[in-house]
Amino acid sequence: MSDPIVLIPARLAATRLPNKPLAEIAGEPMIVHVWRRAVEAGIGPVAVATDAPEIAEAVTRAGGQAVMTRADHASGSDRIFEAVEKLDPDGRHDVIVNVQGDLPTIDPAAIAASIVPLSDPSVDIATLVAAIVRDEEKTNPNVVKMVGSPLSAGHFRALYFTRATAPYGEGPLYHHIGLYAYRRKALQRFVGLKPSPLETRERLEQLRALEAGMRIDAVVVDDVPLGVDTPHDLDRAREILAARTIGSRRTS
C-alpha cells in the first residue's frame, strides 16, 4: 500500500430524495460536505465521480476535483473504477477508497482507518463496522450485519454479510458501514464479476467478492455515520452539521 486515492461516486437519480447530492446542508451542497470529510482524512487525493454536470460544478466551485463518468453504471463500484482509470491511467494509485456520496457527517478518521487492513498483502478489500448498541437494530433488515472472525482488537476477517440477525448466541453484533478500500487489482476483478447468487438474494454487493474467494477485512469504528436517504435523514444531517459549526465557532 503506497498511494491511495479517495473517490466519491455521486448521481442525481435518487428515488426517495431527488437531487440528493445537491441538497443544501449548512450552506453547502451535501456532496461538498462529503468531499471535505474525505480531504480531512488526509490519506490521498480526493475526487468526485459523477454523471451529472451540476454535481461536478458544485464540487469544482468549492475547490475540489470532479471526473465525469457514464450514466449507465449499475453501482458506485463500477463508477469509481471508470473514474480511476481516467484519472490515473498509469496505475500510480494502488488503493482506491470508495466513500459514499450521502455520508456528510462521516468522521475523517474512519475514512483513514479503512486502509489499515491493506497493510496485509493477503487482504483484497477493507471496510468498516461498528458495534450495534440498539436492540431494534439487531433485527432490522435495513441494518446490514458483518459476521467475522476476530484477528486482533477491533479487526476482523469478514466471513459473511447479512440482513438477518447474526451470528446467533451471546456476544456483540456489528453494523456494516458501506465504505470500502480496494486494492486496485481487486477492484478491477470485482467489477468484472457477474452478480452472485447470495448477492442477489441478500441484495448486498459485497457478497459477490466473498463468493469469488476474495478476502475482506473489517475495522471497528466508534459510530455509524448518518446515511442520507430520506427527507428526515436530511433534517438530521442539517442539525448535526449546524451544531458542529456552532461548536467550532465557540472554540475558535
C-alpha positions in Angstrom: 0.0 0.0 0.0 1.7 3.1 -1.2 -0.5 5.7 -2.8 -4.3 5.7 -2.0 -6.9 7.8 -3.8 -10.3 8.6 -2.5 -13.2 8.5 -4.9 -16.8 9.6 -4.1 -19.5 8.3 -6.5 -22.5 10.6 -6.9 -25.5 10.7 -9.1 -28.8 12.7 -9.1 -31.1 9.8 -9.8 -32.2 9.0 -6.2 -35.8 8.0 -5.9 -36.5 8.8 -2.2 -34.7 12.1 -2.2 -34.4 13.6 -5.7 -31.2 15.6 -6.4 -29.8 14.4 -3.1 -26.1 15.3 -3.6 -27.1 18.9 -4.2 -29.3 19.2 -1.1 -28.2 22.2 1.0 -26.7 21.5 4.4 -25.2 24.3 6.4 -24.9 26.5 3.4 -23.3 23.9 1.0 -24.4 21.0 -1.1 -24.2 17.7 0.6 -21.6 16.3 -1.8 -19.3 19.2 -0.8 -19.5 18.2 2.8 -18.6 14.6 1.9 -15.7 15.8 -0.2 -14.5 17.9 2.7 -14.6 15.0 5.1 -12.6 12.9 2.7 -10.0 15.6 2.2 -9.7 16.0 6.0 -8.9 12.2 6.2 -5.5 13.1 4.7 -4.8 9.8 3.0 -4.5 10.9 -0.6 -6.1 13.0 -3.4 -9.9 13.1 -3.5 -12.2 13.3 -6.5 -16.0 13.0 -7.0 -17.1 10.6 -9.8 -20.4 11.7 -11.3 -22.5 11.7 -14.4 -24.2 15.0 -13.6 -22.6 18.3 -14.7 -24.4 20.0 -11.8 -22.6 17.9 -9.2 -19.3 18.4 -11.0 -19.9 22.2 -10.9 -20.7 22.2 -7.2 -17.5 20.3 -6.4 -15.2 22.4 -8.5 -16.8 25.6 -7.3 -15.8 24.5 -3.7 -12.2 23.9 -4.9 -12.5 20.1 -5.4 -11.9 17.8 -8.3 -14.7 16.0 -10.3 -14.5 13.5 -13.1 -17.3 12.8 -15.4 -18.4 9.1 -15.9 -21.0 7.3 -17.8 -24.6 7.4 -16.7 -25.4 3.7 -17.1 -23.3 2.3 -14.2 -25.0 -0.3 -12.1 -23.2 0.6 -8.9 -20.8 3.0 -7.3 -18.0 0.5 -7.6 -18.4 0.5 -11.4 -18.4 4.3 -11.4 -15.2 4.7 -9.4 -13.4 2.1 -11.5 -14.1 4.1 -14.6 -13.1 7.3 -12.7 -9.7 5.9 -11.5 -8.9 4.6 -15.0 -9.5 8.1 -16.3 -7.7 10.0 -13.6 -4.8 7.6 -13.2 -4.2 5.6 -16.5 -0.7 4.7 -15.4 -1.8 2.9 -12.3 0.1 5.0 -9.7 -2.6 4.7 -7.2 -2.7 1.2 -5.9 -5.5 1.6 -3.3 -9.0 3.1 -4.1 -11.2 4.2 -1.2 -14.9 4.4 -2.1 -16.8 6.9 0.1 -20.5 7.0 -0.5 -21.7 10.5 -1.5 -24.5 10.5 1.1 -22.4 10.5 4.2 -22.0 14.2 5.1 -21.3 13.5 8.8 -18.7 10.8 8.4 -15.7 11.1 10.7 -12.5 11.6 8.6 -10.7 9.3 11.0 -13.0 6.5 9.9 -12.1 7.1 6.3 -8.4 6.9 7.2 -8.9 3.7 9.3 -10.4 1.9 6.3 -7.0 1.4 4.6 -5.2 -0.1 7.6 -6.0 -3.8 6.9 -4.5 -3.4 3.4 -1.1 -3.4 5.1 -1.6 -7.2 5.0 -0.9 -8.2 1.3 -3.5 -11.1 1.6 -6.4 -8.6 2.1 -8.2 -7.6 -1.1 -10.8 -5.2 0.3 -11.2 -3.4 3.6 -14.3 -2.0 5.2 -15.7 -0.6 8.4 -18.1 -1.8 11.1 -19.5 -0.5 14.4 -20.9 -2.4 17.3 -24.7 -2.4 17.4 -26.0 -0.8 20.7 -29.7 -0.5 20.0 -31.7 -3.7 20.3 -34.1 -2.8 17.5 -31.2 -2.6 15.0 -30.2 -6.2 15.7 -33.4 -7.4 14.0 -33.8 -4.6 11.4 -33.1 -6.0 7.9 -32.0 -2.5 6.8 -29.1 -2.7 9.2 -26.5 -5.0 7.5 -24.6 -7.2 9.9 -21.0 -8.4 9.5 -20.2 -11.9 10.6 -16.4 -12.1 11.1 -13.6 -13.9 12.8 -11.6 -11.6 15.2 -7.9 -11.2 14.2 -7.0 -8.6 16.8 -8.7 -5.9 18.9 -11.1 -4.0 16.5 -10.0 -6.0 13.4 -12.0 -8.9 11.8 -11.8 -11.1 8.8 -15.3 -10.9 7.3 -16.9 -14.2 6.7 -20.3 -13.1 5.7 -22.7 -10.1 5.5 -26.4 -10.4 6.1 -29.6 -8.6 6.7 -30.6 -11.3 9.2 -29.7 -11.2 12.9 -26.3 -12.9 13.0 -24.3 -14.5 14.4 -26.5 -16.4 16.8 -25.8 -16.6 20.5 -24.3 -14.3 23.1 -21.9 -11.5 22.0 -21.8 -8.3 20.1 -23.3 -7.8 16.6 -21.6 -5.5 14.1 -23.3 -3.0 11.8 -21.6 -2.9 8.4 -20.7 0.6 7.1 -20.7 0.7 3.3 -17.3 2.3 2.8 -14.6 0.2 1.0 -10.9 0.4 0.4 -9.9 -1.7 -2.6 -6.6 -2.8 -3.9 -6.7 -1.6 -7.5 -6.4 -5.1 -8.9 -9.2 -6.3 -6.5 -11.5 -3.5 -7.7 -10.7 -4.4 -11.4 -11.5 -8.0 -10.7 -14.7 -7.2 -8.7 -16.3 -5.0 -11.4 -15.6 -7.8 -13.9 -17.6 -10.4 -11.9 -21.2 -11.1 -12.5 -23.7 -10.6 -9.7 -23.5 -13.7 -7.4 -26.4 -15.8 -6.0 -26.0 -14.7 -2.4 -25.5 -11.1 -3.5 -28.8 -11.3 -5.4 -30.6 -13.0 -2.6 -29.4 -10.6 0.2 -29.2 -7.6 -2.1 -25.6 -7.0 -0.8 -23.0 -6.3 -3.4 -20.0 -7.2 -1.1 -21.1 -10.9 -1.1 -20.0 -11.1 -4.7 -16.4 -10.6 -3.6 -16.7 -13.2 -0.8 -18.3 -15.8 -3.2 -15.5 -15.2 -5.6 -12.9 -16.1 -2.8 -11.8 -12.5 -2.2 -10.7 -11.6 1.3 -12.5 -8.7 3.1 -11.2 -7.4 6.5 -13.2 -5.0 8.7 -12.1 -2.4 11.2 -14.3 -1.3 14.1 -15.0 2.4 14.4 -16.9 4.2 17.1 -20.0 5.4 15.2 -22.2 4.6 12.2 -22.2 7.7 10.0 -25.6 9.1 9.1 -26.6 8.0 5.6 -29.0 10.5 4.0 -31.7 8.6 2.1 -34.9 10.4 3.1 -36.1 14.0 4.0 -35.9 13.0 7.7 -32.3 12.0 7.3 -31.6 15.3 5.6 -33.1 17.2 8.5 -30.9 15.2 11.0 -27.8 15.9 8.9 -28.6 19.6 8.9 -29.0 19.5 12.7 -25.7 17.7 13.2 -23.6 19.9 11.0 -25.2 23.1 12.3 -24.3 22.0 15.8 -20.7 21.3 14.7 -20.5 24.7 13.1 -21.7 26.4 16.2 -19.3 24.4 18.3 -16.3 25.2 16.1 -17.1 28.9 16.3 -17.2 28.8 20.1 -13.8 27.1 20.3 -12.1 29.3 17.7 
